[in-house]
């Protein structure tokens, strides 16, 4: 994949565990790739400001990264996961998309005696958000089961971006035999017609049972596909 929107600069400040919270069993997703995929999807949607949902958010790294780096283009974020532990961690990371949250995190890092580079990263991110704060919602939900979504309202979502679970650290927790197909079926039932869905996976076979993609890319060991409503 050739980068068109995310410049070749350091993304260390947005790295998992630098300022954003991390935990074992919650794999990171590259910040630059998150930004690139978001901007590509936003161009397809054709709106200056969009709302974003990660339905398998894990630690919330993708949406927190976007909420910080692309705050001027985002109105609100939804983060859901079947794991309550994941949602708790995602909520903590989404709190870092505001100046107040980043200020608290910088003070926390100081009190921990963290490496000065981490404190400097938090201070740079505070300048990046530049006083902006996005609205967010984090909730437990199984994206392969429409009945588990009543607590959230995805009807105004413009972009879905998610990294599929993979066996080395995470795995699907669902009764569905075809989880990707089930996920897309649920999304097409609840999303507006203009929405774009971006799915990344380290195992290409995860897409085998899925529908044809609107666009597809490769980045390192990841396969990435974009879908539009059928």
C-alpha positions as CSV (number, residue, x, y, z in Angstrom):
1,X,0.0,0.0,0.0
2,X,1.3,3.4,-1.0
3,X,0.7,6.1,1.6
4,X,-1.2,9.0,0.2
5,X,-2.5,10.9,3.3
6,X,-0.3,9.9,6.3
7,X,3.1,11.4,5.8
8,X,6.4,9.6,6.5
9,X,7.0,11.2,9.9
10,X,7.5,9.7,13.4
11,X,4.4,8.3,15.0
12,X,6.1,7.3,18.2
13,X,3.9,9.6,20.3
14,X,0.9,7.5,19.2
15,X,2.5,4.2,19.7
16,X,0.8,1.7,22.1
17,X,2.2,2.0,25.6
18,X,4.0,5.4,24.9
19,X,1.0,7.5,26.0
20,X,-1.9,5.4,25.1
21,X,-2.7,2.6,27.6
22,X,-1.8,-1.0,26.7
23,X,-2.1,-4.4,28.2
24,X,-1.1,-8.0,27.4
25,X,-3.4,-9.7,24.9
26,X,-4.3,-6.4,23.2
27,X,-2.2,-6.1,20.0
28,X,-1.4,-2.7,18.7
29,X,-2.3,-1.4,15.2
30,X,0.2,1.0,13.4
31,X,-0.8,4.6,13.9
32,X,0.2,5.6,10.4
33,X,-1.9,2.9,8.8
34,X,-4.9,3.9,11.0
35,X,-4.6,7.5,9.7
36,X,-4.1,6.4,6.1
37,X,-7.1,4.1,6.1
38,X,-9.3,6.6,7.8
39,X,-8.4,9.4,5.3
40,X,-9.0,7.1,2.3
41,X,-12.4,6.1,3.7
42,X,-13.3,9.7,4.4
43,X,-12.5,10.6,0.8
44,X,-14.9,7.9,-0.4
45,X,-17.6,9.1,2.0
46,X,-17.1,12.6,0.7
47,X,-17.6,14.5,4.0
48,X,-15.3,17.0,5.8
49,X,-16.3,15.6,9.2
50,X,-17.3,12.0,9.9
51,X,-18.2,9.7,12.7
52,X,-16.2,6.5,13.3
53,X,-16.9,3.1,14.8
54,X,-14.6,0.3,15.7
55,X,-16.8,-2.7,16.5
56,X,-13.9,-4.9,17.7
57,X,-11.9,-2.1,19.4
58,X,-9.7,-4.1,21.7
59,X,-7.7,-1.5,23.6
60,X,-9.2,1.2,21.4
61,X,-5.9,2.1,19.8
62,X,-7.3,2.8,16.3
63,X,-10.1,5.1,17.4
64,X,-8.0,6.8,20.0
65,X,-5.3,7.4,17.5
66,X,-7.8,8.9,15.0
67,X,-9.4,11.0,17.8
68,X,-6.1,12.6,18.5
69,X,-4.4,12.8,15.1
70,X,-7.6,13.5,13.1
71,X,-9.8,15.3,15.6
72,X,-10.6,18.1,13.1
73,X,-12.2,15.6,10.8
74,X,-14.2,13.6,13.5
75,X,-17.5,14.4,15.1
76,X,-17.8,11.4,17.3
77,X,-16.5,7.9,17.9
78,X,-18.1,4.6,19.0
79,X,-15.9,1.8,20.3
80,X,-17.4,-1.6,21.0
81,X,-16.1,-5.1,21.8
82,X,-17.4,-8.3,23.1
83,X,-14.9,-8.1,26.0
84,X,-15.7,-5.9,29.0
85,X,-12.0,-5.7,29.8
86,X,-11.3,-4.4,26.3
87,X,-14.1,-1.7,26.5
88,X,-12.7,-0.5,29.9
89,X,-9.3,-0.1,28.3
90,X,-10.7,1.5,25.2
91,X,-12.6,4.0,27.3
92,X,-9.4,5.0,29.1
93,X,-7.7,5.6,25.8
94,X,-10.5,7.5,24.3
95,X,-10.3,9.8,27.4
96,X,-6.9,10.8,26.0
97,X,-8.5,12.4,23.0
98,X,-9.2,15.5,25.0
99,X,-6.7,18.1,26.3
100,X,-7.9,17.4,29.9
101,X,-7.3,13.6,29.5
102,X,-3.8,14.1,28.0
103,X,-3.0,16.5,30.8
104,X,-4.0,14.0,33.4
105,X,-2.0,11.3,31.6
106,X,1.1,13.5,31.5
107,X,0.8,14.0,35.3
108,X,0.3,10.3,35.8
109,X,3.4,9.5,33.8
110,X,5.4,12.1,35.9
111,X,4.1,10.5,39.2
112,X,5.1,7.1,37.9
113,X,8.6,8.3,37.1
114,X,8.1,7.3,33.5
115,X,10.8,7.8,30.9
116,X,10.9,11.6,30.0
117,X,10.3,10.7,26.4
118,X,6.8,9.4,27.3
119,X,6.0,12.7,29.1
120,X,7.3,14.7,26.2
121,X,5.0,12.6,23.9
122,X,2.0,13.4,26.0
123,X,2.8,17.1,25.9
124,X,3.2,17.0,22.1
125,X,-0.1,15.2,21.8
126,X,-1.8,18.0,23.9
127,X,-0.6,20.5,21.3
128,X,-1.8,18.2,18.5
129,X,-5.4,18.1,19.8
130,X,-5.2,21.9,20.2
131,X,-8.1,22.3,22.5
132,X,-10.5,20.0,20.6
133,X,-12.3,17.1,22.2
134,X,-14.5,14.6,20.4
135,X,-17.6,12.9,21.8
136,X,-17.2,9.2,22.3
137,X,-19.1,6.1,23.5
138,X,-17.7,2.8,24.6
139,X,-19.9,-0.3,25.1
140,X,-19.9,-4.1,25.3
141,X,-21.4,-5.6,22.1
142,X,-21.0,-8.6,19.8
143,X,-20.8,-7.3,16.3
144,X,-21.8,-10.6,14.9
145,X,-25.2,-10.4,16.8
146,X,-27.5,-7.5,16.0
147,X,-29.5,-8.2,19.2
148,X,-26.4,-7.2,21.3
149,X,-26.3,-3.6,19.8
150,X,-29.4,-1.9,21.3
151,X,-27.3,0.2,23.7
152,X,-25.6,2.1,20.9
153,X,-26.8,4.0,17.8
154,X,-24.7,3.3,14.7
155,X,-27.2,4.8,12.3
156,X,-25.2,8.0,11.9
157,X,-21.8,6.3,11.5
158,X,-19.9,7.2,8.4
159,X,-16.8,5.0,8.7
160,X,-16.2,1.6,10.4
161,X,-12.6,0.6,10.8
162,X,-11.4,-2.5,12.6
163,X,-8.6,-5.1,12.9
164,X,-9.9,-8.6,12.9
165,X,-8.9,-10.8,15.9
166,X,-6.1,-13.2,15.1
167,X,-4.9,-16.3,16.9
168,X,-1.5,-15.2,18.3
169,X,-3.0,-12.8,20.8
170,X,-6.7,-12.6,20.2
171,X,-9.4,-14.7,18.7
172,X,-13.1,-14.4,17.6
173,X,-15.4,-14.8,20.6
174,X,-18.7,-15.6,18.8
175,X,-21.1,-18.4,18.1
176,X,-21.1,-17.5,14.4
177,X,-19.4,-20.0,12.1
178,X,-18.7,-17.2,9.5
179,X,-17.9,-14.3,11.8
180,X,-16.8,-11.9,9.0
181,X,-19.9,-12.5,7.0
182,X,-22.0,-12.2,10.2
183,X,-20.3,-8.9,11.1
184,X,-20.9,-7.4,7.6
185,X,-24.5,-8.6,7.7
186,X,-25.0,-6.7,11.0
187,X,-23.3,-3.6,9.7
188,X,-25.4,-3.4,6.6
189,X,-28.5,-3.6,8.7
190,X,-27.5,-0.8,11.0
191,X,-25.3,1.6,9.0
192,X,-26.5,4.3,6.6
193,X,-26.1,3.6,2.9
194,X,-23.1,5.9,2.4
195,X,-21.0,4.3,5.1
196,X,-17.6,2.7,4.3
197,X,-16.3,-0.3,6.2
198,X,-12.5,-0.9,6.5
199,X,-11.4,-4.3,7.7
200,X,-7.8,-5.4,8.3
201,X,-6.5,-8.9,9.0
202,X,-3.2,-10.7,9.3
203,X,-4.7,-13.9,7.9
204,X,-5.9,-13.6,4.3
205,X,-8.2,-16.6,4.8
206,X,-10.3,-14.5,7.1
207,X,-11.8,-12.9,4.0
208,X,-12.4,-16.2,2.1
209,X,-16.2,-16.4,2.9
210,X,-16.7,-12.6,2.6
211,X,-18.2,-10.6,-0.3
212,X,-16.1,-8.9,-3.0
213,X,-14.4,-5.8,-1.6
214,X,-14.8,-2.3,-3.0
215,X,-11.1,-1.9,-2.7
216,X,-8.2,-4.0,-1.3
217,X,-4.7,-3.4,-0.2
218,X,-1.7,-5.1,1.3
219,X,0.5,-3.6,4.0
220,X,3.3,-5.8,5.3
221,X,1.6,-8.9,6.7
222,X,-1.9,-7.3,6.7
223,X,-4.6,-7.6,4.1
224,X,-7.0,-4.7,4.1
225,X,-10.3,-4.5,2.4
226,X,-12.9,-1.8,2.1
227,X,-16.6,-2.5,1.7
228,X,-19.6,-0.5,0.8
229,X,-23.2,-1.3,1.3
230,X,-24.5,-3.8,-1.2
